[in-house]
Amino acid sequence: MNRPAGDGSSAAGRPARRLIAHTVAFSAVALAVLGAVLAVLNRHTQTPNGDSATGSHSWGQFLLTLAFAVAGWLLASRRPDVVFGWLALATAIGHGLAVAGLGWLVFTVGGGHQLPGATTAAVAALWGEPLENPLMVVVWATFPYGRLPRGRTRWLALASIAMCGGGWLYGLLSPFSAGDITAPYRHLRNPLDLGLLPSWQPVALFASGMLLGSVVMVVRWLRARGEERQVLRWLAVTNIAGILVTPFVVALPAGELIATVGVLTELVVVAAVVLAHQVYGIDVVLNRTLVYTLLTAFVAGVYAAGVGVLALLGAAVGGPWTAVAALGAAFTLAPARGRVQRIVNRFLYGERDEPYTVIGRIAARLEAAGSIQQLLPSLLESVAATLQLPWTALEIRIEDGTIRRIAHGSPAPDGAGARFPLVHQGVAIGELAAGLRAGQRSLAPREARLLEDIARQIAVAASNVLLTEALMLSRERIVAAAEEERRRLRRDLHDGLGPVLTAAANKVDAARNLAERDLPRARGLLGDVRADLTAALADLRRLVYALRPPILDELGLLAALREQVRQCAVPVTLAAPTALPALPAAVEIAAYRIVTEAVTNVTRHAGASRCTVTIACDDRLAIEIRDDGAGNATWPPGIGLSSMRERATALGGSWLAGPTADGGRVAVELPLALAGSPAPHDTSGNGPGPALTGSNP
């Protein structure tokens, strides 16, 4: 994923901005400490709302001030060009002013000390606490790149920001609501009140703006791709959990303090992405947060339902039956925890806890693949979607040594991920790479084992893909070679034999016309005709030899090879059985061409003093050509090697060639029968030979 939003400015102004970040963070912490001290001093005094000064509201503000101050300081001091750190510091100042202002107001007015600054403290408390709402919806709308979404979602984001911002301004400029505060504080007046707005709590604006902002976050999450989707998911889940859980949590003792867990979770996610794209262990923290948040909501719901039933039955709330309802809600915790944990794990990690389901999905993709080109990308997509991975990739080694990479999703810039070898029939053909989720240092052991099993299936599929592609390429080469052969034959017949035969026919006609008038000249023309026909016959024999050497039909494979090795410049020894079984014509010509090509290469390039050709026949025709030339030198690819390999593989055989410590070696295995080939006829040359070995003189 790209780096979080920043203006890309130079580092010239960063020291000054870091100093400002230190100062603002220190100020927020100082305000929080002042508010905590004042809360302790006011522990026996009521707030304007009638609550205790040391209640969950004050300590919730204290905790939020410290959390936003620490997160803002980390972000603004280390990444001062990113706006989210400054938004967090502004929120920390707001909460600090709220807790300190409320404490000073209670200490001055409620405690009867009659110190100055009560009105200013009230305005600070009124201004600071709701500042979090518009700033949070800004974060939801712009994280992680610092820009608003496109299309209609942009207008929804702007509407949510306008609602929360309007609610904050309304509360700042409207009169204090005298009906909602206790008697000692009713004389206070808002100095910013212009007398234009009624005394009204803008709760509806805040609730509507926050709800719409959560909708914007969820929409952005659903439309995002790759690692951005993983990052936005944490914020989206936290928002959804907050919407579902907050109504139940705030009704519990210390509910406001518990409700700050969701905000703290969002701060951890934002800081993780901005600072290092991930914080190791954050997935565990968020997993536990979601589990216990949902469990809290469940238990609170069960308890509320029990109390509601008791109220309908006429039982007094707070009596012994209420304790029974609380005990019943507590007993539902244990069975609900396992179910909730599975739901959260499936949401965060996909179906890693259900390996048979994952393997079944992979098998279904293998069956449903529409074409060989779609098979591997479809498998990667299935693995990423099933296990909720940000990206997956395959790296497959091709026969020519190149690496083919197929990816689903956008890999992280640092390439962080887990790799699993693809091994098929004992041969490593590549690797399966799986991206780590945000906050992971490595995959869980059970997840790693599951991906190892998946890699085995993908290895089979990848090997089949490679074989299929090789088969298709071989067919293309065969078709191309056949067409080239037809073109060559046509060219040779048209440009070679055609003109010769035409000239011979013309000369015969001329000789017939001259026979009565100039017999010596006619005889000369007939001599020319014979020479032309002799040349044409030689061309015809050359064409026939190129299609299939006549010596194979005349002498058989072994005798033809003996004749061939006798003509080599390097002494060649042929070791072969006395007889070979009847072979298909394609196998005979492939063996003949491979041996002649290999021996020719030895003569031209090996610098060898001798060469040995060994032929064995069991369930396959095995041919080995060895020489004592220069070993341990890489053989450059060429037409001869490619021709031998293609002839062997086209028949379903195997081919191996390269240098050894003792010289060069070419080993080929060919099948003894071919599907669809007519029954081969035995030839005399494959019968008993004069000796087991033969060599050139």
C-alpha positions, -999 to 999 in steps of 0.1 A, spaced: 0 0 0 12 35 -7 25 56 22 -1 75 42 -9 111 33 17 137 34 25 169 15 59 157 4 75 189 17 112 191 24 127 184 59 136 221 64 105 229 85 103 196 103 123 205 135 100 234 142 69 213 137 83 186 159 88 212 186 52 223 182 41 187 185 61 183 217 47 215 232 10 206 223 13 171 236 29 182 269 1 208 272 -25 182 268 -9 159 294 -6 188 318 -43 196 314 -52 160 320 -30 158 351 -46 191 364 -81 176 357 -72 144 376 -59 164 406 -90 185 406 -113 155 403 -97 140 434 -101 173 452 -137 174 441 -145 138 450 -173 149 474 -187 176 450 -213 172 423 -208 183 387 -233 205 368 -251 173 356 -254 160 392 -228 133 388 -198 126 410 -166 146 401 -147 113 402 -172 94 381 -165 75 349 -171 106 328 -141 125 343 -118 95 342 -129 87 306 -119 122 296 -86 118 314 -79 85 296 -89 99 262 -67 130 267 -36 108 274 -44 84 245 -49 111 219 -18 130 233 5 100 230 -9 90 195 -7 126 183 28 131 196 40 99 180 25 108 146 32 145 146 68 142 158 78 113 135 56 122 105 49 159 108 38 160 72 8 137 80 -24 155 91 -37 127 113 -11 134 141 -22 170 143 -59 160 144 -51 137 173 -33 165 192 -62 189 186 -85 162 200 -62 157 230 -63 194 238 -101 194 235 -104 165 260 -77 181 282 -96 214 283 -128 194 291 -114 175 320 -95 204 334 -122 230 328 -148 208 344 -126 202 374 -119 239 378 -156 247 374 -166 222 401 -138 233 424 -146 270 420 -184 270 420 -195 236 434 -169 237 461 -177 272 470 -142 286 467 -153 316 445 -122 317 424 -120 335 391 -123 317 357 -155 297 363 -171 309 331 -140 304 311 -137 268 325 -173 262 316 -167 273 280 -135 252 278 -154 221 290 -183 229 266 -159 235 237 -133 207 243 -153 175 248 -174 175 215 -144 185 194 -136 148 190 -167 142 169 -160 164 138 -123 155 139 -130 118 140 -154 119 110 -126 137 91 -103 108 99 -129 83 89 -134 101 56 -97 106 46 -77 78 62 -51 66 52 -42 89 22 -55 122 37 -80 129 8 -117 126 5 -132 97 -14 -146 101 -49 -181 101 -63 -212 102 -41 -193 90 -11 -175 124 -11 -208 142 -6 -218 118 22 -184 124 39 -188 162 36 -223 159 50 -211 140 81 -183 165 87 -208 194 83 -233 178 108 -207 172 135 -190 206 129 -224 223 130 -232 206 163 -199 216 178 -204 253 167 -240 253 179 -230 241 214 -202 267 215 -225 297 205 -257 287 222 -267 296 258 -260 272 287 -290 249 292 -302 260 327 -327 232 330 -301 205 327 -277 217 354 -278 218 392 -286 249 412 -251 262 420 -242 265 383 -274 280 369 -261 316 372 -234 309 346 -239 325 312 -221 317 279 -200 347 269 -201 336 233 -239 335 232 -252 361 207 -288 356 217 -297 342 183 -299 305 191 -323 286 214 -310 266 243 -309 232 227 -286 202 230 -271 193 195 -271 156 202 -291 148 171 -266 165 149 -237 146 165 -255 113 164 -265 117 127 -231 130 117 -212 101 135 -236 75 121 -232 89 85 -195 90 90 -195 53 100 -215 45 69 -189 64 48 -161 43 65 -179 10 58 -186 20 21 -149 29 17 -139 -4 32 -162 -24 9 -149 -6 -22 -112 -8 -13 -88 -34 -26 -55 -49 -14 -39 -38 19 -60 -6 19 -90 -28 24 -72 -46 53 -64 -13 70 -99 2 65 -115 -29 78 -102 -23 114 -118 12 115 -150 -1 99 -153 -30 124 -146 -7 153 -173 17 141 -198 -10 136 -190 -25 170 -194 10 186 -228 15 170 -240 -19 182 -224 -19 216 -224 17 229 -262 18 237 -257 -12 260 -223 -3 274 -231 33 285 -259 19 307 -235 -2 327 -215 10 357 -184 29 344 -200 25 310 -184 57 296 -150 45 307 -155 12 290 -168 29 258 -134 45 253 -120 11 242 -133 16 207 -116 50 204 -83 36 217 -85 8 191 -89 33 163 -59 53 176 -38 21 176 -48 14 140 -41 49 127 -7 51 145 2 16 132 -5 25 96 10 59 96 42 50 114 51 16 100 21 3 80 17 -23 108 23 -28 145 33 -63 153 7 -79 175 -21 -54 167 -42 -82 151 -43 -100 185 -52 -68 203 -80 -61 179 -92 -97 179 -95 -96 217 -111 -62 216 -138 -73 191 -144 -105 211 -149 -89 245 -168 -60 230 -193 -83 214 -194 -104 246 -201 -73 266 -229 -64 243 -243 -99 244 -242 -102 282 -257 -67 286 -285 -76 262 -293 -107 280 -292 -88 313 -314 -61 299 -339 -86 285 -341 -104 319 -346 -71 337 -373 -62 312 -391 -95 317 -390 -89 355 -404 -55 351 -433 -68 330 -440 -94 357 -441 -67 383 -409 -75 401 -390 -46 416 -358 -37 398 -328 -40 421 -343 -68 442 -332 -104 444 -347 -113 411 -324 -87 395 -294 -106 409 -308 -138 394 -310 -121 360 -274 -109 364 -263 -144 373 -282 -159 343 -265 -134 320 -231 -143 335 -238 -180 328 -243 -173 291 -208 -159 289 -189 -192 286 -210 -208 258 -212 -175 239 -175 -169 240 -166 -198 217 -192 -189 192 -182 -152 192 -145 -161 189 -152 -182 158 -173 -154 142 -145 -129 149 -118 -153 136 -137 -159 105 -142 -122 99 -105 -114 105 -88 -145 92 -113 -161 69 -118 -198 71 -84 -208 85 -101 -226 114 -120 -248 89 -92 -264 68 -115 -289 51 -137 -261 39 -107 -243 25 -94 -274 8 -129 -280 -6 -130 -245 -20 -96 -250 -37 -108 -283 -52 -140 -266 -65 -119 -239 -82 -98 -266 -98 -129 -282 -112 -146 -250 -123 -116 -234 -140 -128 -224 -174 -94 -225 -191 -58 -233 -184 -50 -195 -184 -76 -189 -157 -66 -218 -134 -37 -204 -114 -51 -168 -111 -84 -183 -99 -67 -204 -73 -48 -174 -60 -80 -154 -58 -97 -182 -39 -69 -186 -14 -68 -148 -7 -106 -145 -3 -109 -176 18 -82 -167 43 -86 -129 41 -51 -124 29 -41 -90 14 -23 -107 -15 -11 -140 -29 14 -148 -56 30 -177 -74 66 -178 -87 70 -207 -111 103 -217 -126 100 -224 -164 122 -250 -182 144 -223 -197 153 -210 -162 130 -179 -162 106 -171 -134 69 -166 -141 51 -145 -115 13 -146 -111 -2 -124 -83 -36 -115 -69 -37 -83 -50 -10 -57 -45 21 -70 -26 35 -48 1 65 -26 -10 88 -46 13 75 -79 0 67 -91 36 50 -124 34 53 -161 40 66 -185 13 58 -221 8 76 -244 -17 58 -259 -46 71 -295 -50 57 -320 -74 71 -355 -77 102 -345 -58 110 -315 -80 107 -279 -67 89 -260 -94 83 -227 -76 69 -210 -45 36 -199 -31 38 -164 -14 11 -152 10 9 -116 23 8 -109 60 -22 -91 74 -18 -57 90 -2 -63 124 13 -97 117 50 -106 119 43 -141 107 14 -165 101 -1 -185 129 12 -221 130 -22 -236 120 -24 -211 91 11 -220 80 2 -257 80 -30 -251 60 -11 -231 34 15 -259 32 -13 -283 23 -27 -258 -2 7 -254 -17 8 -292 -24 -25 -289 -44 -13 -258 -62 19 -276 -71 0 -303 -89 -21 -277 -107 10 -256 -116 28 -287 -129 -2 -296 -150 -4 -260 -163 33 -262 -173 29 -296 -190 -2 -284 -208 16 -253 -220 46 -274 -231 23 -297 -249 6 -268 -267 39 -253 -275 51 -286 -288 20 -290 -310 26 -255 -323 62 -263 -332 51 -296 -348 25 -278 -369 50 -250 -378 77 -276 -386 53 -296 -408 43 -264 -426 80 -254 -430 87 -289 -444 59 -286 -469 71 -252 -479 107 -265 -483 95 -294 -504 74 -271 -526 103 -248 -531 127 -276 -539 103 -292 -563 93 -259 -579 128 -243 -581 149 -275 -584 132 -304 -601 106 -284 -620 130 -263 -641 153 -293 -647 125 -315 -660 111 -287 -681 145 -281 -696 149 -318 -703 116 -320 -720 125 -290 -742 159 -306 -751 142 -339 -760 118 -320 -784 148 -302 -799 167 -334 -804 137 -350 -821 135 -321 -845 173 -323 -853 175 -361 -855 170 -361 -893 190 -330 -902 219 -329 -876 223 -362 -859 256 -353 -840 239 -322 -825 208 -342 -815 230 -368 -798 247 -339 -778 213 -326 -767 203 -361 -755 236 -363 -735 226 -330 -719 192 -344 -711 208 -375 -694 230 -352 -673 200 -331 -663 180 -362 -654 209 -375 -633 210 -342 -614 172 -343 -609 175 -379 -596 201 -367 -571 178 -339 -560 150 -363 -556 171 -387 -535 181 -357 -513 144 -348 -507 136 -384 -499 165 -387 -475 154 -355 -457 119 -371 -452 133 -405 -441 167 -419 -448 163 -448 -472 190 -466 -454 166 -472 -425 143 -491 -448 171 -509 -465 193 -519 -436 173 -512 -404 182 -489 -374 213 -507 -361 229 -513 -394 222 -478 -405 239 -464 -374 269 -487 -380 272 -473 -415 269 -437 -401 295 -440 -374 320 -455 -398 321 -422 -417 329 -400 -386 363 -383 -382 363 -393 -345 365 -430 -336 330 -441 -325 321 -473 -308 286 -486 -311 275 -509 -283 240 -524 -289 221 -556 -285 221 -581 -314 185 -573 -322 159 -547 -315 121 -553 -314 101 -538 -342 99 -501 -337 75 -475 -350 89 -455 -379 88 -422 -358 109 -438 -331 134 -452 -356 139 -419 -374 141 -400 -340 167 -424 -327 187 -422 -360 186 -384 -361 195 -379 -324 225 -402 -327 238 -386 -359 233 -351 -345 250 -360 -312 280 -376 -330 282 -346 -354 284 -323 -324 311 -344 -309 331 -342 -341 326 -304 -345 327 -290 -310 339 -315 -283 375 -318 -292 372 -355 -282 395 -384 -291 368 -411 -290 331 -414 -286 308 -443 -274 272 -448 -285 253 -473 -262 218 -486 -271 198 -506 -247 162 -519 -250 141 -530 -221 107 -513 -216 120 -483 -234 147 -476 -260 176 -460 -241 204 -443 -261 235 -428 -245 263 -409 -263 295 -402 -244 328 -386 -254 360 -378 -236 361 -341 -247 364 -311 -224 340 -315 -194 327 -291 -168 319 -265 -195 285 -252 -200 269 -261 -233 255 -231 -250 220 -237 -264 219 -243 -302 198 -258 -330 213 -292 -326 204 -295 -289 170 -281 -294 164 -305 -323 173 -335 -302 152 -324 -272 122 -317 -294 124 -351 -312 126 -369 -278 98 -350 -261 75 -350 -291 73 -388 -288 68 -387 -250 104 -396 -243 130 -380 -220 162 -361 -229 192 -351 -209 224 -335 -222 254 -317 -206 290 -319 -196 303 -343 -170 336 -348 -152 346 -373 -179 334 -354 -209 301 -348 -227 269 -370 -223 236 -371 -241 210 -396 -227 177 -402 -244 148 -426 -237 122 -432 -263 90 -453 -261 88 -487 -279 52 -481 -291 31 -450 -300 -6 -446 -296 -22 -446 -330 8 -459 -349 4 -489 -372 20 -521 -362 57 -518 -371 72 -542 -396 104 -559 -388 133 -551 -410 164 -571 -418 187 -546 -401 170 -551 -368 176 -588 -369 207 -605 -357 238 -585 -365 273 -597 -371 285 -585 -337 274 -568 -305 296 -538 -311 307 -519 -341 331 -491 -347 345 -471 -375 380 -481 -388 
